[in-house]
Amino acid sequence: MITSFMDRVGTHQFRMPSPVWGYLPQLNEWGKTSLVWEVQRVAGKDHIPVFKAVPVYEGERLEVFAALGESKKAAKERAAELMALSGHC
């Protein structure tokens, strides 16, 4: 019985990212309704904010794949890349 995302043996093959189709849309498509994102501003001045994105898969907050970015989308894309390449999807 799999009790954690980290216990999964992934079988999904993600395509190499492109400017139009990065890891984020691929991972969202793979996760469908089981994957949501927590994104919050964690630092930076008003004109240069820093955001942190953490994927949540089936209610499990996956802090190990947390990532920072200069925008919400950039933070989620980096976290998605870490998760997609983890071998657990």
PyMOL Python script that loads the backbone (N, CA, C, O; Angstrom):
from pymol import cmd

cmd.read_pdbstr("""\
ATOM      1  N   MET A   1       0.846  -1.186   0.000  1.00  0.00           N
ATOM      2  CA  MET A   1       0.000   0.000   0.000  1.00  0.00           C
ATOM      3  C   MET A   1       0.887   1.243   0.000  1.00  0.00           C
ATOM      4  O   MET A   1       1.824   1.352   0.790  1.00  0.00           O
ATOM      5  N   ILE A   2       0.579   2.164  -0.886  1.00  0.00           N
ATOM      6  CA  ILE A   2       1.325   3.408  -0.977  1.00  0.00           C
ATOM      7  C   ILE A   2       0.692   4.410  -0.008  1.00  0.00           C
ATOM      8  O   ILE A   2      -0.491   4.731  -0.119  1.00  0.00           O
ATOM      9  N   THR A   3       1.493   4.898   0.939  1.00  0.00           N
ATOM     10  CA  THR A   3       0.967   5.845   1.922  1.00  0.00           C
ATOM     11  C   THR A   3       1.463   7.266   1.695  1.00  0.00           C
ATOM     12  O   THR A   3       0.938   8.207   2.289  1.00  0.00           O
ATOM     13  N   SER A   4       2.467   7.429   0.841  1.00  0.00           N
ATOM     14  CA  SER A   4       3.043   8.733   0.587  1.00  0.00           C
ATOM     15  C   SER A   4       3.403   8.856  -0.888  1.00  0.00           C
ATOM     16  O   SER A   4       3.692   7.861  -1.552  1.00  0.00           O
ATOM     17  N   PHE A   5       3.382  10.070  -1.387  1.00  0.00           N
ATOM     18  CA  PHE A   5       3.796  10.305  -2.765  1.00  0.00           C
ATOM     19  C   PHE A   5       5.215   9.794  -2.990  1.00  0.00           C
ATOM     20  O   PHE A   5       5.519   9.256  -4.054  1.00  0.00           O
ATOM     21  N   MET A   6       6.073   9.957  -2.005  1.00  0.00           N
ATOM     22  CA  MET A   6       7.468   9.550  -2.133  1.00  0.00           C
ATOM     23  C   MET A   6       7.628   8.032  -2.207  1.00  0.00           C
ATOM     24  O   MET A   6       8.698   7.549  -2.579  1.00  0.00           O
ATOM     25  N   ASP A   7       6.593   7.273  -1.862  1.00  0.00           N
ATOM     26  CA  ASP A   7       6.617   5.815  -1.980  1.00  0.00           C
ATOM     27  C   ASP A   7       6.244   5.336  -3.379  1.00  0.00           C
ATOM     28  O   ASP A   7       6.445   4.169  -3.717  1.00  0.00           O
ATOM     29  N   ARG A   8       5.706   6.235  -4.184  1.00  0.00           N
ATOM     30  CA  ARG A   8       5.276   5.877  -5.536  1.00  0.00           C
ATOM     31  C   ARG A   8       6.472   5.542  -6.418  1.00  0.00           C
ATOM     32  O   ARG A   8       7.547   6.125  -6.276  1.00  0.00           O
ATOM     33  N   VAL A   9       6.270   4.602  -7.323  1.00  0.00           N
ATOM     34  CA  VAL A   9       7.240   4.337  -8.389  1.00  0.00           C
ATOM     35  C   VAL A   9       6.611   4.901  -9.651  1.00  0.00           C
ATOM     36  O   VAL A   9       5.636   4.360 -10.172  1.00  0.00           O
ATOM     37  N   GLY A  10       7.180   5.987 -10.130  1.00  0.00           N
ATOM     38  CA  GLY A  10       6.590   6.684 -11.261  1.00  0.00           C
ATOM     39  C   GLY A  10       6.766   5.958 -12.577  1.00  0.00           C
ATOM     40  O   GLY A  10       7.773   5.288 -12.804  1.00  0.00           O
ATOM     41  N   THR A  11       5.776   6.100 -13.439  1.00  0.00           N
ATOM     42  CA  THR A  11       5.828   5.499 -14.773  1.00  0.00           C
ATOM     43  C   THR A  11       5.595   6.536 -15.869  1.00  0.00           C
ATOM     44  O   THR A  11       5.783   6.249 -17.051  1.00  0.00           O
ATOM     45  N   HIS A  12       5.186   7.738 -15.477  1.00  0.00           N
ATOM     46  CA  HIS A  12       4.857   8.757 -16.473  1.00  0.00           C
ATOM     47  C   HIS A  12       6.119   9.360 -17.073  1.00  0.00           C
ATOM     48  O   HIS A  12       7.072   9.659 -16.354  1.00  0.00           O
ATOM     49  N   GLN A  13       6.126   9.536 -18.378  1.00  0.00           N
ATOM     50  CA  GLN A  13       7.241  10.169 -19.084  1.00  0.00           C
ATOM     51  C   GLN A  13       6.823  11.581 -19.491  1.00  0.00           C
ATOM     52  O   GLN A  13       5.903  11.753 -20.290  1.00  0.00           O
ATOM     53  N   PHE A  14       7.492  12.576 -18.947  1.00  0.00           N
ATOM     54  CA  PHE A  14       7.210  13.960 -19.299  1.00  0.00           C
ATOM     55  C   PHE A  14       8.051  14.358 -20.504  1.00  0.00           C
ATOM     56  O   PHE A  14       9.193  13.924 -20.654  1.00  0.00           O
ATOM     57  N   ARG A  15       7.462  15.198 -21.364  1.00  0.00           N
ATOM     58  CA  ARG A  15       8.198  15.713 -22.521  1.00  0.00           C
ATOM     59  C   ARG A  15       9.186  16.788 -22.076  1.00  0.00           C
ATOM     60  O   ARG A  15       9.023  17.411 -21.027  1.00  0.00           O
ATOM     61  N   MET A  16      10.200  16.986 -22.890  1.00  0.00           N
ATOM     62  CA  MET A  16      11.122  18.083 -22.628  1.00  0.00           C
ATOM     63  C   MET A  16      10.320  19.384 -22.680  1.00  0.00           C
ATOM     64  O   MET A  16       9.482  19.553 -23.566  1.00  0.00           O
ATOM     65  N   PRO A  17      10.562  20.294 -21.754  1.00  0.00           N
ATOM     66  CA  PRO A  17       9.766  21.526 -21.735  1.00  0.00           C
ATOM     67  C   PRO A  17      10.098  22.446 -22.899  1.00  0.00           C
ATOM     68  O   PRO A  17      11.213  22.455 -23.419  1.00  0.00           O
ATOM     69  N   SER A  18       9.106  23.209 -23.282  1.00  0.00           N
ATOM     70  CA  SER A  18       9.282  24.249 -24.301  1.00  0.00           C
ATOM     71  C   SER A  18       8.752  25.541 -23.695  1.00  0.00           C
ATOM     72  O   SER A  18       8.133  25.507 -22.631  1.00  0.00           O
ATOM     73  N   PRO A  19       8.975  26.669 -24.339  1.00  0.00           N
ATOM     74  CA  PRO A  19       8.439  27.923 -23.799  1.00  0.00           C
ATOM     75  C   PRO A  19       6.910  27.913 -23.662  1.00  0.00           C
ATOM     76  O   PRO A  19       6.356  28.610 -22.811  1.00  0.00           O
ATOM     77  N   VAL A  20       6.247  27.137 -24.485  1.00  0.00           N
ATOM     78  CA  VAL A  20       4.788  27.070 -24.451  1.00  0.00           C
ATOM     79  C   VAL A  20       4.284  25.950 -23.539  1.00  0.00           C
ATOM     80  O   VAL A  20       3.242  26.099 -22.901  1.00  0.00           O
ATOM     81  N   TRP A  21       5.004  24.845 -23.471  1.00  0.00           N
ATOM     82  CA  TRP A  21       4.545  23.659 -22.758  1.00  0.00           C
ATOM     83  C   TRP A  21       5.637  23.209 -21.791  1.00  0.00           C
ATOM     84  O   TRP A  21       6.394  22.281 -22.078  1.00  0.00           O
ATOM     85  N   GLY A  22       5.708  23.881 -20.638  1.00  0.00           N
ATOM     86  CA  GLY A  22       6.715  23.551 -19.635  1.00  0.00           C
ATOM     87  C   GLY A  22       6.287  22.378 -18.775  1.00  0.00           C
ATOM     88  O   GLY A  22       5.350  21.657 -19.116  1.00  0.00           O
ATOM     89  N   TYR A  23       6.969  22.192 -17.671  1.00  0.00           N
ATOM     90  CA  TYR A  23       6.616  21.101 -16.762  1.00  0.00           C
ATOM     91  C   TYR A  23       5.305  21.367 -16.031  1.00  0.00           C
ATOM     92  O   TYR A  23       4.569  20.428 -15.728  1.00  0.00           O
ATOM     93  N   LEU A  24       5.004  22.623 -15.745  1.00  0.00           N
ATOM     94  CA  LEU A  24       3.786  22.940 -14.991  1.00  0.00           C
ATOM     95  C   LEU A  24       2.511  22.449 -15.676  1.00  0.00           C
ATOM     96  O   LEU A  24       1.732  21.740 -15.038  1.00  0.00           O
ATOM     97  N   PRO A  25       2.260  22.789 -16.937  1.00  0.00           N
ATOM     98  CA  PRO A  25       1.030  22.270 -17.551  1.00  0.00           C
ATOM     99  C   PRO A  25       1.038  20.751 -17.700  1.00  0.00           C
ATOM    100  O   PRO A  25      -0.010  20.112 -17.602  1.00  0.00           O
ATOM    101  N   GLN A  26       2.203  20.176 -17.932  1.00  0.00           N
ATOM    102  CA  GLN A  26       2.285  18.717 -18.040  1.00  0.00           C
ATOM    103  C   GLN A  26       1.943  18.051 -16.701  1.00  0.00           C
ATOM    104  O   GLN A  26       1.204  17.067 -16.654  1.00  0.00           O
ATOM    105  N   LEU A  27       2.490  18.599 -15.625  1.00  0.00           N
ATOM    106  CA  LEU A  27       2.240  18.027 -14.303  1.00  0.00           C
ATOM    107  C   LEU A  27       0.783  18.233 -13.894  1.00  0.00           C
ATOM    108  O   LEU A  27       0.165  17.341 -13.313  1.00  0.00           O
ATOM    109  N   ASN A  28       0.235  19.408 -14.198  1.00  0.00           N
ATOM    110  CA  ASN A  28      -1.183  19.647 -13.892  1.00  0.00           C
ATOM    111  C   ASN A  28      -2.076  18.675 -14.659  1.00  0.00           C
ATOM    112  O   ASN A  28      -3.079  18.198 -14.127  1.00  0.00           O
ATOM    113  N   GLU A  29      -1.718  18.383 -15.898  1.00  0.00           N
ATOM    114  CA  GLU A  29      -2.483  17.417 -16.687  1.00  0.00           C
ATOM    115  C   GLU A  29      -2.361  16.022 -16.083  1.00  0.00           C
ATOM    116  O   GLU A  29      -3.351  15.297 -15.992  1.00  0.00           O
ATOM    117  N   TRP A  30      -1.158  15.645 -15.672  1.00  0.00           N
ATOM    118  CA  TRP A  30      -0.927  14.333 -15.041  1.00  0.00           C
ATOM    119  C   TRP A  30      -1.705  14.218 -13.730  1.00  0.00           C
ATOM    120  O   TRP A  30      -2.348  13.200 -13.476  1.00  0.00           O
ATOM    121  N   GLY A  31      -1.647  15.269 -12.893  1.00  0.00           N
ATOM    122  CA  GLY A  31      -2.263  15.215 -11.577  1.00  0.00           C
ATOM    123  C   GLY A  31      -3.757  15.428 -11.567  1.00  0.00           C
ATOM    124  O   GLY A  31      -4.436  15.071 -10.604  1.00  0.00           O
ATOM    125  N   LYS A  32      -4.275  16.012 -12.641  1.00  0.00           N
ATOM    126  CA  LYS A  32      -5.705  16.318 -12.771  1.00  0.00           C
ATOM    127  C   LYS A  32      -6.238  16.963 -11.486  1.00  0.00           C
ATOM    128  O   LYS A  32      -5.751  18.023 -11.092  1.00  0.00           O
ATOM    129  N   THR A  33      -7.206  16.362 -10.838  1.00  0.00           N
ATOM    130  CA  THR A  33      -7.810  16.961  -9.646  1.00  0.00           C
ATOM    131  C   THR A  33      -7.073  16.581  -8.364  1.00  0.00           C
ATOM    132  O   THR A  33      -7.413  17.083  -7.293  1.00  0.00           O
ATOM    133  N   SER A  34      -6.072  15.707  -8.452  1.00  0.00           N
ATOM    134  CA  SER A  34      -5.333  15.275  -7.264  1.00  0.00           C
ATOM    135  C   SER A  34      -4.218  16.242  -6.886  1.00  0.00           C
ATOM    136  O   SER A  34      -3.667  16.141  -5.790  1.00  0.00           O
ATOM    137  N   LEU A  35      -3.876  17.172  -7.766  1.00  0.00           N
ATOM    138  CA  LEU A  35      -2.756  18.078  -7.546  1.00  0.00           C
ATOM    139  C   LEU A  35      -3.235  19.519  -7.448  1.00  0.00           C
ATOM    140  O   LEU A  35      -3.919  20.021  -8.340  1.00  0.00           O
ATOM    141  N   VAL A  36      -2.871  20.174  -6.358  1.00  0.00           N
ATOM    142  CA  VAL A  36      -3.145  21.602  -6.183  1.00  0.00           C
ATOM    143  C   VAL A  36      -1.842  22.272  -5.750  1.00  0.00           C
ATOM    144  O   VAL A  36      -0.872  21.609  -5.383  1.00  0.00           O
ATOM    145  N   TRP A  37      -1.848  23.582  -5.802  1.00  0.00           N
ATOM    146  CA  TRP A  37      -0.643  24.346  -5.488  1.00  0.00           C
ATOM    147  C   TRP A  37      -0.897  25.326  -4.358  1.00  0.00           C
ATOM    148  O   TRP A  37      -1.923  26.006  -4.335  1.00  0.00           O
ATOM    149  N   GLU A  38       0.042  25.399  -3.420  1.00  0.00           N
ATOM    150  CA  GLU A  38       0.051  26.448  -2.408  1.00  0.00           C
ATOM    151  C   GLU A  38       1.126  27.439  -2.839  1.00  0.00           C
ATOM    152  O   GLU A  38       2.289  27.067  -2.993  1.00  0.00           O
ATOM    153  N   VAL A  39       0.749  28.676  -3.030  1.00  0.00           N
ATOM    154  CA  VAL A  39       1.707  29.705  -3.448  1.00  0.00           C
ATOM    155  C   VAL A  39       1.536  30.904  -2.531  1.00  0.00           C
ATOM    156  O   VAL A  39       0.422  31.375  -2.299  1.00  0.00           O
ATOM    157  N   GLN A  40       2.654  31.386  -2.015  1.00  0.00           N
ATOM    158  CA  GLN A  40       2.604  32.576  -1.176  1.00  0.00           C
ATOM    159  C   GLN A  40       3.835  33.447  -1.396  1.00  0.00           C
ATOM    160  O   GLN A  40       4.909  32.967  -1.758  1.00  0.00           O
ATOM    161  N   ARG A  41       3.647  34.704  -1.173  1.00  0.00           N
ATOM    162  CA  ARG A  41       4.770  35.634  -1.250  1.00  0.00           C
ATOM    163  C   ARG A  41       5.572  35.484   0.040  1.00  0.00           C
ATOM    164  O   ARG A  41       5.017  35.542   1.137  1.00  0.00           O
ATOM    165  N   VAL A  42       6.869  35.295  -0.101  1.00  0.00           N
ATOM    166  CA  VAL A  42       7.701  35.052   1.077  1.00  0.00           C
ATOM    167  C   VAL A  42       8.760  36.117   1.321  1.00  0.00           C
ATOM    168  O   VAL A  42       9.323  36.172   2.414  1.00  0.00           O
ATOM    169  N   ALA A  43       9.046  36.957   0.349  1.00  0.00           N
ATOM    170  CA  ALA A  43      10.098  37.964   0.519  1.00  0.00           C
ATOM    171  C   ALA A  43      10.014  38.985  -0.605  1.00  0.00           C
ATOM    172  O   ALA A  43       9.149  38.925  -1.479  1.00  0.00           O
ATOM    173  N   GLY A  44      10.940  39.912  -0.545  1.00  0.00           N
ATOM    174  CA  GLY A  44      11.085  40.892  -1.619  1.00  0.00           C
ATOM    175  C   GLY A  44      10.288  42.159  -1.396  1.00  0.00           C
ATOM    176  O   GLY A  44       9.295  42.191  -0.670  1.00  0.00           O
ATOM    177  N   LYS A  45      10.766  43.195  -2.049  1.00  0.00           N
ATOM    178  CA  LYS A  45      10.073  44.477  -2.029  1.00  0.00           C
ATOM    179  C   LYS A  45       8.912  44.427  -3.014  1.00  0.00           C
ATOM    180  O   LYS A  45       8.788  43.478  -3.787  1.00  0.00           O
ATOM    181  N   ASP A  46       8.065  45.447  -2.984  1.00  0.00           N
ATOM    182  CA  ASP A  46       6.886  45.469  -3.846  1.00  0.00           C
ATOM    183  C   ASP A  46       7.224  45.273  -5.320  1.00  0.00           C
ATOM    184  O   ASP A  46       6.480  44.611  -6.044  1.00  0.00           O
ATOM    185  N   HIS A  47       8.329  45.839  -5.764  1.00  0.00           N
ATOM    186  CA  HIS A  47       8.675  45.761  -7.186  1.00  0.00           C
ATOM    187  C   HIS A  47       9.526  44.534  -7.530  1.00  0.00           C
ATOM    188  O   HIS A  47       9.770  44.279  -8.710  1.00  0.00           O
ATOM    189  N   ILE A  48       9.980  43.774  -6.541  1.00  0.00           N
ATOM    190  CA  ILE A  48      10.740  42.539  -6.792  1.00  0.00           C
ATOM    191  C   ILE A  48      10.333  41.458  -5.788  1.00  0.00           C
ATOM    192  O   ILE A  48      11.140  41.059  -4.949  1.00  0.00           O
ATOM    193  N   PRO A  49       9.093  40.986  -5.870  1.00  0.00           N
ATOM    194  CA  PRO A  49       8.628  39.984  -4.910  1.00  0.00           C
ATOM    195  C   PRO A  49       9.265  38.616  -5.163  1.00  0.00           C
ATOM    196  O   PRO A  49       9.751  38.330  -6.257  1.00  0.00           O
ATOM    197  N   VAL A  50       9.250  37.787  -4.128  1.00  0.00           N
ATOM    198  CA  VAL A  50       9.693  36.393  -4.232  1.00  0.00           C
ATOM    199  C   VAL A  50       8.542  35.525  -3.741  1.00  0.00           C
ATOM    200  O   VAL A  50       8.001  35.739  -2.656  1.00  0.00           O
ATOM    201  N   PHE A  51       8.180  34.545  -4.556  1.00  0.00           N
ATOM    202  CA  PHE A  51       7.087  33.643  -4.231  1.00  0.00           C
ATOM    203  C   PHE A  51       7.614  32.233  -3.985  1.00  0.00           C
ATOM    204  O   PHE A  51       8.628  31.822  -4.549  1.00  0.00           O
ATOM    205  N   LYS A  52       6.904  31.508  -3.133  1.00  0.00           N
ATOM    206  CA  LYS A  52       7.229  30.109  -2.857  1.00  0.00           C
ATOM    207  C   LYS A  52       6.027  29.256  -3.257  1.00  0.00           C
ATOM    208  O   LYS A  52       4.893  29.544  -2.874  1.00  0.00           O
ATOM    209  N   ALA A  53       6.289  28.202  -4.035  1.00  0.00           N
ATOM    210  CA  ALA A  53       5.235  27.283  -4.465  1.00  0.00           C
ATOM    211  C   ALA A  53       5.510  25.892  -3.899  1.00  0.00           C
ATOM    212  O   ALA A  53       6.639  25.403  -3.937  1.00  0.00           O
ATOM    213  N   VAL A  54       4.464  25.269  -3.378  1.00  0.00           N
ATOM    214  CA  VAL A  54       4.555  23.912  -2.834  1.00  0.00           C
ATOM    215  C   VAL A  54       3.425  23.085  -3.447  1.00  0.00           C
ATOM    216  O   VAL A  54       2.259  23.459  -3.327  1.00  0.00           O
ATOM    217  N   PRO A  55       3.751  21.965  -4.105  1.00  0.00           N
ATOM    218  CA  PRO A  55       2.679  21.108  -4.618  1.00  0.00           C
ATOM    219  C   PRO A  55       2.025  20.318  -3.488  1.00  0.00           C
ATOM    220  O   PRO A  55       2.679  19.927  -2.522  1.00  0.00           O
ATOM    221  N   VAL A  56       0.730  20.096  -3.630  1.00  0.00           N
ATOM    222  CA  VAL A  56      -0.022  19.276  -2.675  1.00  0.00           C
ATOM    223  C   VAL A  56      -0.709  18.192  -3.494  1.00  0.00           C
ATOM    224  O   VAL A  56      -1.605  18.472  -4.290  1.00  0.00           O
ATOM    225  N   TYR A  57      -0.277  16.953  -3.289  1.00  0.00           N
ATOM    226  CA  TYR A  57      -0.824  15.829  -4.059  1.00  0.00           C
ATOM    227  C   TYR A  57      -1.674  14.959  -3.149  1.00  0.00           C
ATOM    228  O   TYR A  57      -1.185  14.427  -2.153  1.00  0.00           O
ATOM    229  N   GLU A  58      -2.941  14.817  -3.494  1.00  0.00           N
ATOM    230  CA  GLU A  58      -3.912  14.040  -2.713  1.00  0.00           C
ATOM    231  C   GLU A  58      -3.856  14.402  -1.238  1.00  0.00           C
ATOM    232  O   GLU A  58      -3.889  13.531  -0.369  1.00  0.00           O
ATOM    233  N   GLY A  59      -3.770  15.716  -0.965  1.00  0.00           N
ATOM    234  CA  GLY A  59      -3.769  16.219   0.402  1.00  0.00           C
ATOM    235  C   GLY A  59      -2.415  16.204   1.089  1.00  0.00           C
ATOM    236  O   GLY A  59      -2.286  16.723   2.198  1.00  0.00           O
ATOM    237  N   GLU A  60      -1.402  15.622   0.459  1.00  0.00           N
ATOM    238  CA  GLU A  60      -0.063  15.559   1.048  1.00  0.00           C
ATOM    239  C   GLU A  60       0.774  16.748   0.562  1.00  0.00           C
ATOM    240  O   GLU A  60       1.051  16.881  -0.630  1.00  0.00           O
ATOM    241  N   ARG A  61       1.165  17.593   1.491  1.00  0.00           N
ATOM    242  CA  ARG A  61       1.986  18.768   1.168  1.00  0.00           C
ATOM    243  C   ARG A  61       3.416  18.299   0.927  1.00  0.00           C
ATOM    244  O   ARG A  61       4.059  17.751   1.822  1.00  0.00           O
ATOM    245  N   LEU A  62       3.910  18.520  -0.291  1.00  0.00           N
ATOM    246  CA  LEU A  62       5.216  18.006  -0.707  1.00  0.00           C
ATOM    247  C   LEU A  62       6.278  19.105  -0.632  1.00  0.00           C
ATOM    248  O   LEU A  62       6.733  19.621  -1.653  1.00  0.00           O
ATOM    249  N   GLU A  63       6.655  19.443   0.580  1.00  0.00           N
ATOM    250  CA  GLU A  63       7.622  20.517   0.833  1.00  0.00           C
ATOM    251  C   GLU A  63       8.966  20.229   0.172  1.00  0.00           C
ATOM    252  O   GLU A  63       9.710  21.157  -0.146  1.00  0.00           O
ATOM    253  N   VAL A  64       9.285  18.955  -0.036  1.00  0.00           N
ATOM    254  CA  VAL A  64      10.558  18.587  -0.663  1.00  0.00           C
ATOM    255  C   VAL A  64      10.673  19.155  -2.085  1.00  0.00           C
ATOM    256  O   VAL A  64      11.783  19.318  -2.594  1.00  0.00           O
ATOM    257  N   PHE A  65       9.556  19.454  -2.719  1.00  0.00           N
ATOM    258  CA  PHE A  65       9.552  20.012  -4.073  1.00  0.00           C
ATOM    259  C   PHE A  65       9.263  21.523  -4.084  1.00  0.00           C
ATOM    260  O   PHE A  65       8.991  22.091  -5.142  1.00  0.00           O
ATOM    261  N   ALA A  66       9.320  22.161  -2.935  1.00  0.00           N
ATOM    262  CA  ALA A  66       9.070  23.603  -2.846  1.00  0.00           C
ATOM    263  C   ALA A  66      10.115  24.358  -3.667  1.00  0.00           C
ATOM    264  O   ALA A  66      11.275  23.953  -3.745  1.00  0.00           O
ATOM    265  N   ALA A  67       9.685  25.452  -4.269  1.00  0.00           N
ATOM    266  CA  ALA A  67      10.597  26.254  -5.091  1.00  0.00           C
ATOM    267  C   ALA A  67      10.235  27.726  -4.997  1.00  0.00           C
ATOM    268  O   ALA A  67       9.096  28.092  -4.709  1.00  0.00           O
ATOM    269  N   LEU A  68      11.233  28.557  -5.249  1.00  0.00           N
ATOM    270  CA  LEU A  68      11.054  30.000  -5.232  1.00  0.00           C
ATOM    271  C   LEU A  68      11.082  30.550  -6.650  1.00  0.00           C
ATOM    272  O   LEU A  68      11.687  29.957  -7.543  1.00  0.00           O
ATOM    273  N   GLY A  69      10.424  31.687  -6.851  1.00  0.00           N
ATOM    274  CA  GLY A  69      10.435  32.332  -8.157  1.00  0.00           C
ATOM    275  C   GLY A  69      10.061  33.786  -8.047  1.00  0.00           C
ATOM    276  O   GLY A  69       9.513  34.223  -7.035  1.00  0.00           O
ATOM    277  N   GLU A  70      10.359  34.541  -9.094  1.00  0.00           N
ATOM    278  CA  GLU A  70      10.075  35.973  -9.110  1.00  0.00           C
ATOM    279  C   GLU A  70       8.607  36.260  -9.425  1.00  0.00           C
ATOM    280  O   GLU A  70       8.161  37.405  -9.339  1.00  0.00           O
ATOM    281  N   SER A  71       7.863  35.225  -9.788  1.00  0.00           N
ATOM    282  CA  SER A  71       6.414  35.325  -9.993  1.00  0.00           C
ATOM    283  C   SER A  71       5.794  34.024  -9.493  1.00  0.00           C
ATOM    284  O   SER A  71       6.496  33.036  -9.274  1.00  0.00           O
ATOM    285  N   LYS A  72       4.481  34.031  -9.314  1.00  0.00           N
ATOM    286  CA  LYS A  72       3.803  32.806  -8.890  1.00  0.00           C
ATOM    287  C   LYS A  72       4.016  31.700  -9.921  1.00  0.00           C
ATOM    288  O   LYS A  72       4.283  30.552  -9.567  1.00  0.00           O
ATOM    289  N   LYS A  73       3.895  32.056 -11.194  1.00  0.00           N
ATOM    290  CA  LYS A  73       4.051  31.074 -12.263  1.00  0.00           C
ATOM    291  C   LYS A  73       5.467  30.506 -12.288  1.00  0.00           C
ATOM    292  O   LYS A  73       5.645  29.300 -12.460  1.00  0.00           O
ATOM    293  N   ALA A  74       6.479  31.363 -12.117  1.00  0.00           N
ATOM    294  CA  ALA A  74       7.868  30.896 -12.138  1.00  0.00           C
ATOM    295  C   ALA A  74       8.147  29.946 -10.969  1.00  0.00           C
ATOM    296  O   ALA A  74       8.842  28.943 -11.130  1.00  0.00           O
ATOM    297  N   ALA A  75       7.605  30.267  -9.805  1.00  0.00           N
ATOM    298  CA  ALA A  75       7.793  29.394  -8.644  1.00  0.00           C
ATOM    299  C   ALA A  75       7.119  28.041  -8.872  1.00  0.00           C
ATOM    300  O   ALA A  75       7.694  26.999  -8.557  1.00  0.00           O
ATOM    301  N   LYS A  76       5.908  28.056  -9.415  1.00  0.00           N
ATOM    302  CA  LYS A  76       5.203  26.801  -9.692  1.00  0.00           C
ATOM    303  C   LYS A  76       5.902  25.993 -10.778  1.00  0.00           C
ATOM    304  O   LYS A  76       5.962  24.767 -10.683  1.00  0.00           O
ATOM    305  N   GLU A  77       6.428  26.644 -11.797  1.00  0.00           N
ATOM    306  CA  GLU A  77       7.129  25.940 -12.872  1.00  0.00           C
ATOM    307  C   GLU A  77       8.369  25.227 -12.325  1.00  0.00           C
ATOM    308  O   GLU A  77       8.635  24.080 -12.682  1.00  0.00           O
ATOM    309  N   ARG A  78       9.121  25.904 -11.463  1.00  0.00           N
ATOM    310  CA  ARG A  78      10.326  25.297 -10.889  1.00  0.00           C
ATOM    311  C   ARG A  78       9.960  24.122  -9.981  1.00  0.00           C
ATOM    312  O   ARG A  78      10.618  23.082 -10.025  1.00  0.00           O
ATOM    313  N   ALA A  79       8.926  24.274  -9.167  1.00  0.00           N
ATOM    314  CA  ALA A  79       8.471  23.181  -8.304  1.00  0.00           C
ATOM    315  C   ALA A  79       7.957  22.012  -9.146  1.00  0.00           C
ATOM    316  O   ALA A  79       8.194  20.849  -8.819  1.00  0.00           O
ATOM    317  N   ALA A  80       7.254  22.331 -10.228  1.00  0.00           N
ATOM    318  CA  ALA A  80       6.743  21.287 -11.128  1.00  0.00           C
ATOM    319  C   ALA A  80       7.889  20.514 -11.766  1.00  0.00           C
ATOM    320  O   ALA A  80       7.820  19.293 -11.905  1.00  0.00           O
ATOM    321  N   GLU A  81       8.939  21.226 -12.152  1.00  0.00           N
ATOM    322  CA  GLU A  81      10.111  20.553 -12.727  1.00  0.00           C
ATOM    323  C   GLU A  81      10.727  19.578 -11.718  1.00  0.00           C
ATOM    324  O   GLU A  81      11.049  18.442 -12.067  1.00  0.00           O
ATOM    325  N   LEU A  82      10.887  20.019 -10.482  1.00  0.00           N
ATOM    326  CA  LEU A  82      11.455  19.139  -9.457  1.00  0.00           C
ATOM    327  C   LEU A  82      10.593  17.897  -9.255  1.00  0.00           C
ATOM    328  O   LEU A  82      11.103  16.782  -9.149  1.00  0.00           O
ATOM    329  N   MET A  83       9.295  18.105  -9.203  1.00  0.00           N
ATOM    330  CA  MET A  83       8.372  16.988  -8.994  1.00  0.00           C
ATOM    331  C   MET A  83       8.336  16.052 -10.188  1.00  0.00           C
ATOM    332  O   MET A  83       8.351  14.832 -10.027  1.00  0.00           O
ATOM    333  N   ALA A  84       8.288  16.622 -11.391  1.00  0.00           N
ATOM    334  CA  ALA A  84       8.210  15.817 -12.612  1.00  0.00           C
ATOM    335  C   ALA A  84       9.453  14.950 -12.796  1.00  0.00           C
ATOM    336  O   ALA A  84       9.360  13.820 -13.276  1.00  0.00           O
ATOM    337  N   LEU A  85      10.604  15.475 -12.419  1.00  0.00           N
ATOM    338  CA  LEU A  85      11.855  14.742 -12.604  1.00  0.00           C
ATOM    339  C   LEU A  85      12.222  13.853 -11.416  1.00  0.00           C
ATOM    340  O   LEU A  85      13.290  13.240 -11.399  1.00  0.00           O
ATOM    341  N   SER A  86      11.337  13.788 -10.429  1.00  0.00           N
ATOM    342  CA  SER A  86      11.634  13.026  -9.215  1.00  0.00           C
ATOM    343  C   SER A  86      11.554  11.515  -9.393  1.00  0.00           C
ATOM    344  O   SER A  86      12.121  10.756  -8.606  1.00  0.00           O
ATOM    345  N   GLY A  87      10.839  11.082 -10.444  1.00  0.00           N
ATOM    346  CA  GLY A  87      10.653   9.641 -10.625  1.00  0.00           C
ATOM    347  C   GLY A  87       9.488   9.066  -9.849  1.00  0.00           C
ATOM    348  O   GLY A  87       9.337   7.847  -9.768  1.00  0.00           O
ATOM    349  N   HIS A  88       8.652   9.938  -9.270  1.00  0.00           N
ATOM    350  CA  HIS A  88       7.511   9.466  -8.480  1.00  0.00           C
ATOM    351  C   HIS A  88       6.167   9.703  -9.165  1.00  0.00           C
ATOM    352  O   HIS A  88       5.129   9.330  -8.618  1.00  0.00           O
ATOM    353  N   CYS A  89       6.165  10.311 -10.342  1.00  0.00           N
ATOM    354  CA  CYS A  89       4.900  10.610 -11.034  1.00  0.00           C
ATOM    355  C   CYS A  89       4.495   9.471 -11.947  1.00  0.00           C
ATOM    356  O   CYS A  89       3.459   9.548 -12.608  1.00  0.00           O
TER     357      CYS A  89
END
""", "prot")
cmd.dss("prot")
cmd.show_as("cartoon", "prot")
cmd.util.cbc("prot")
cmd.orient("prot")
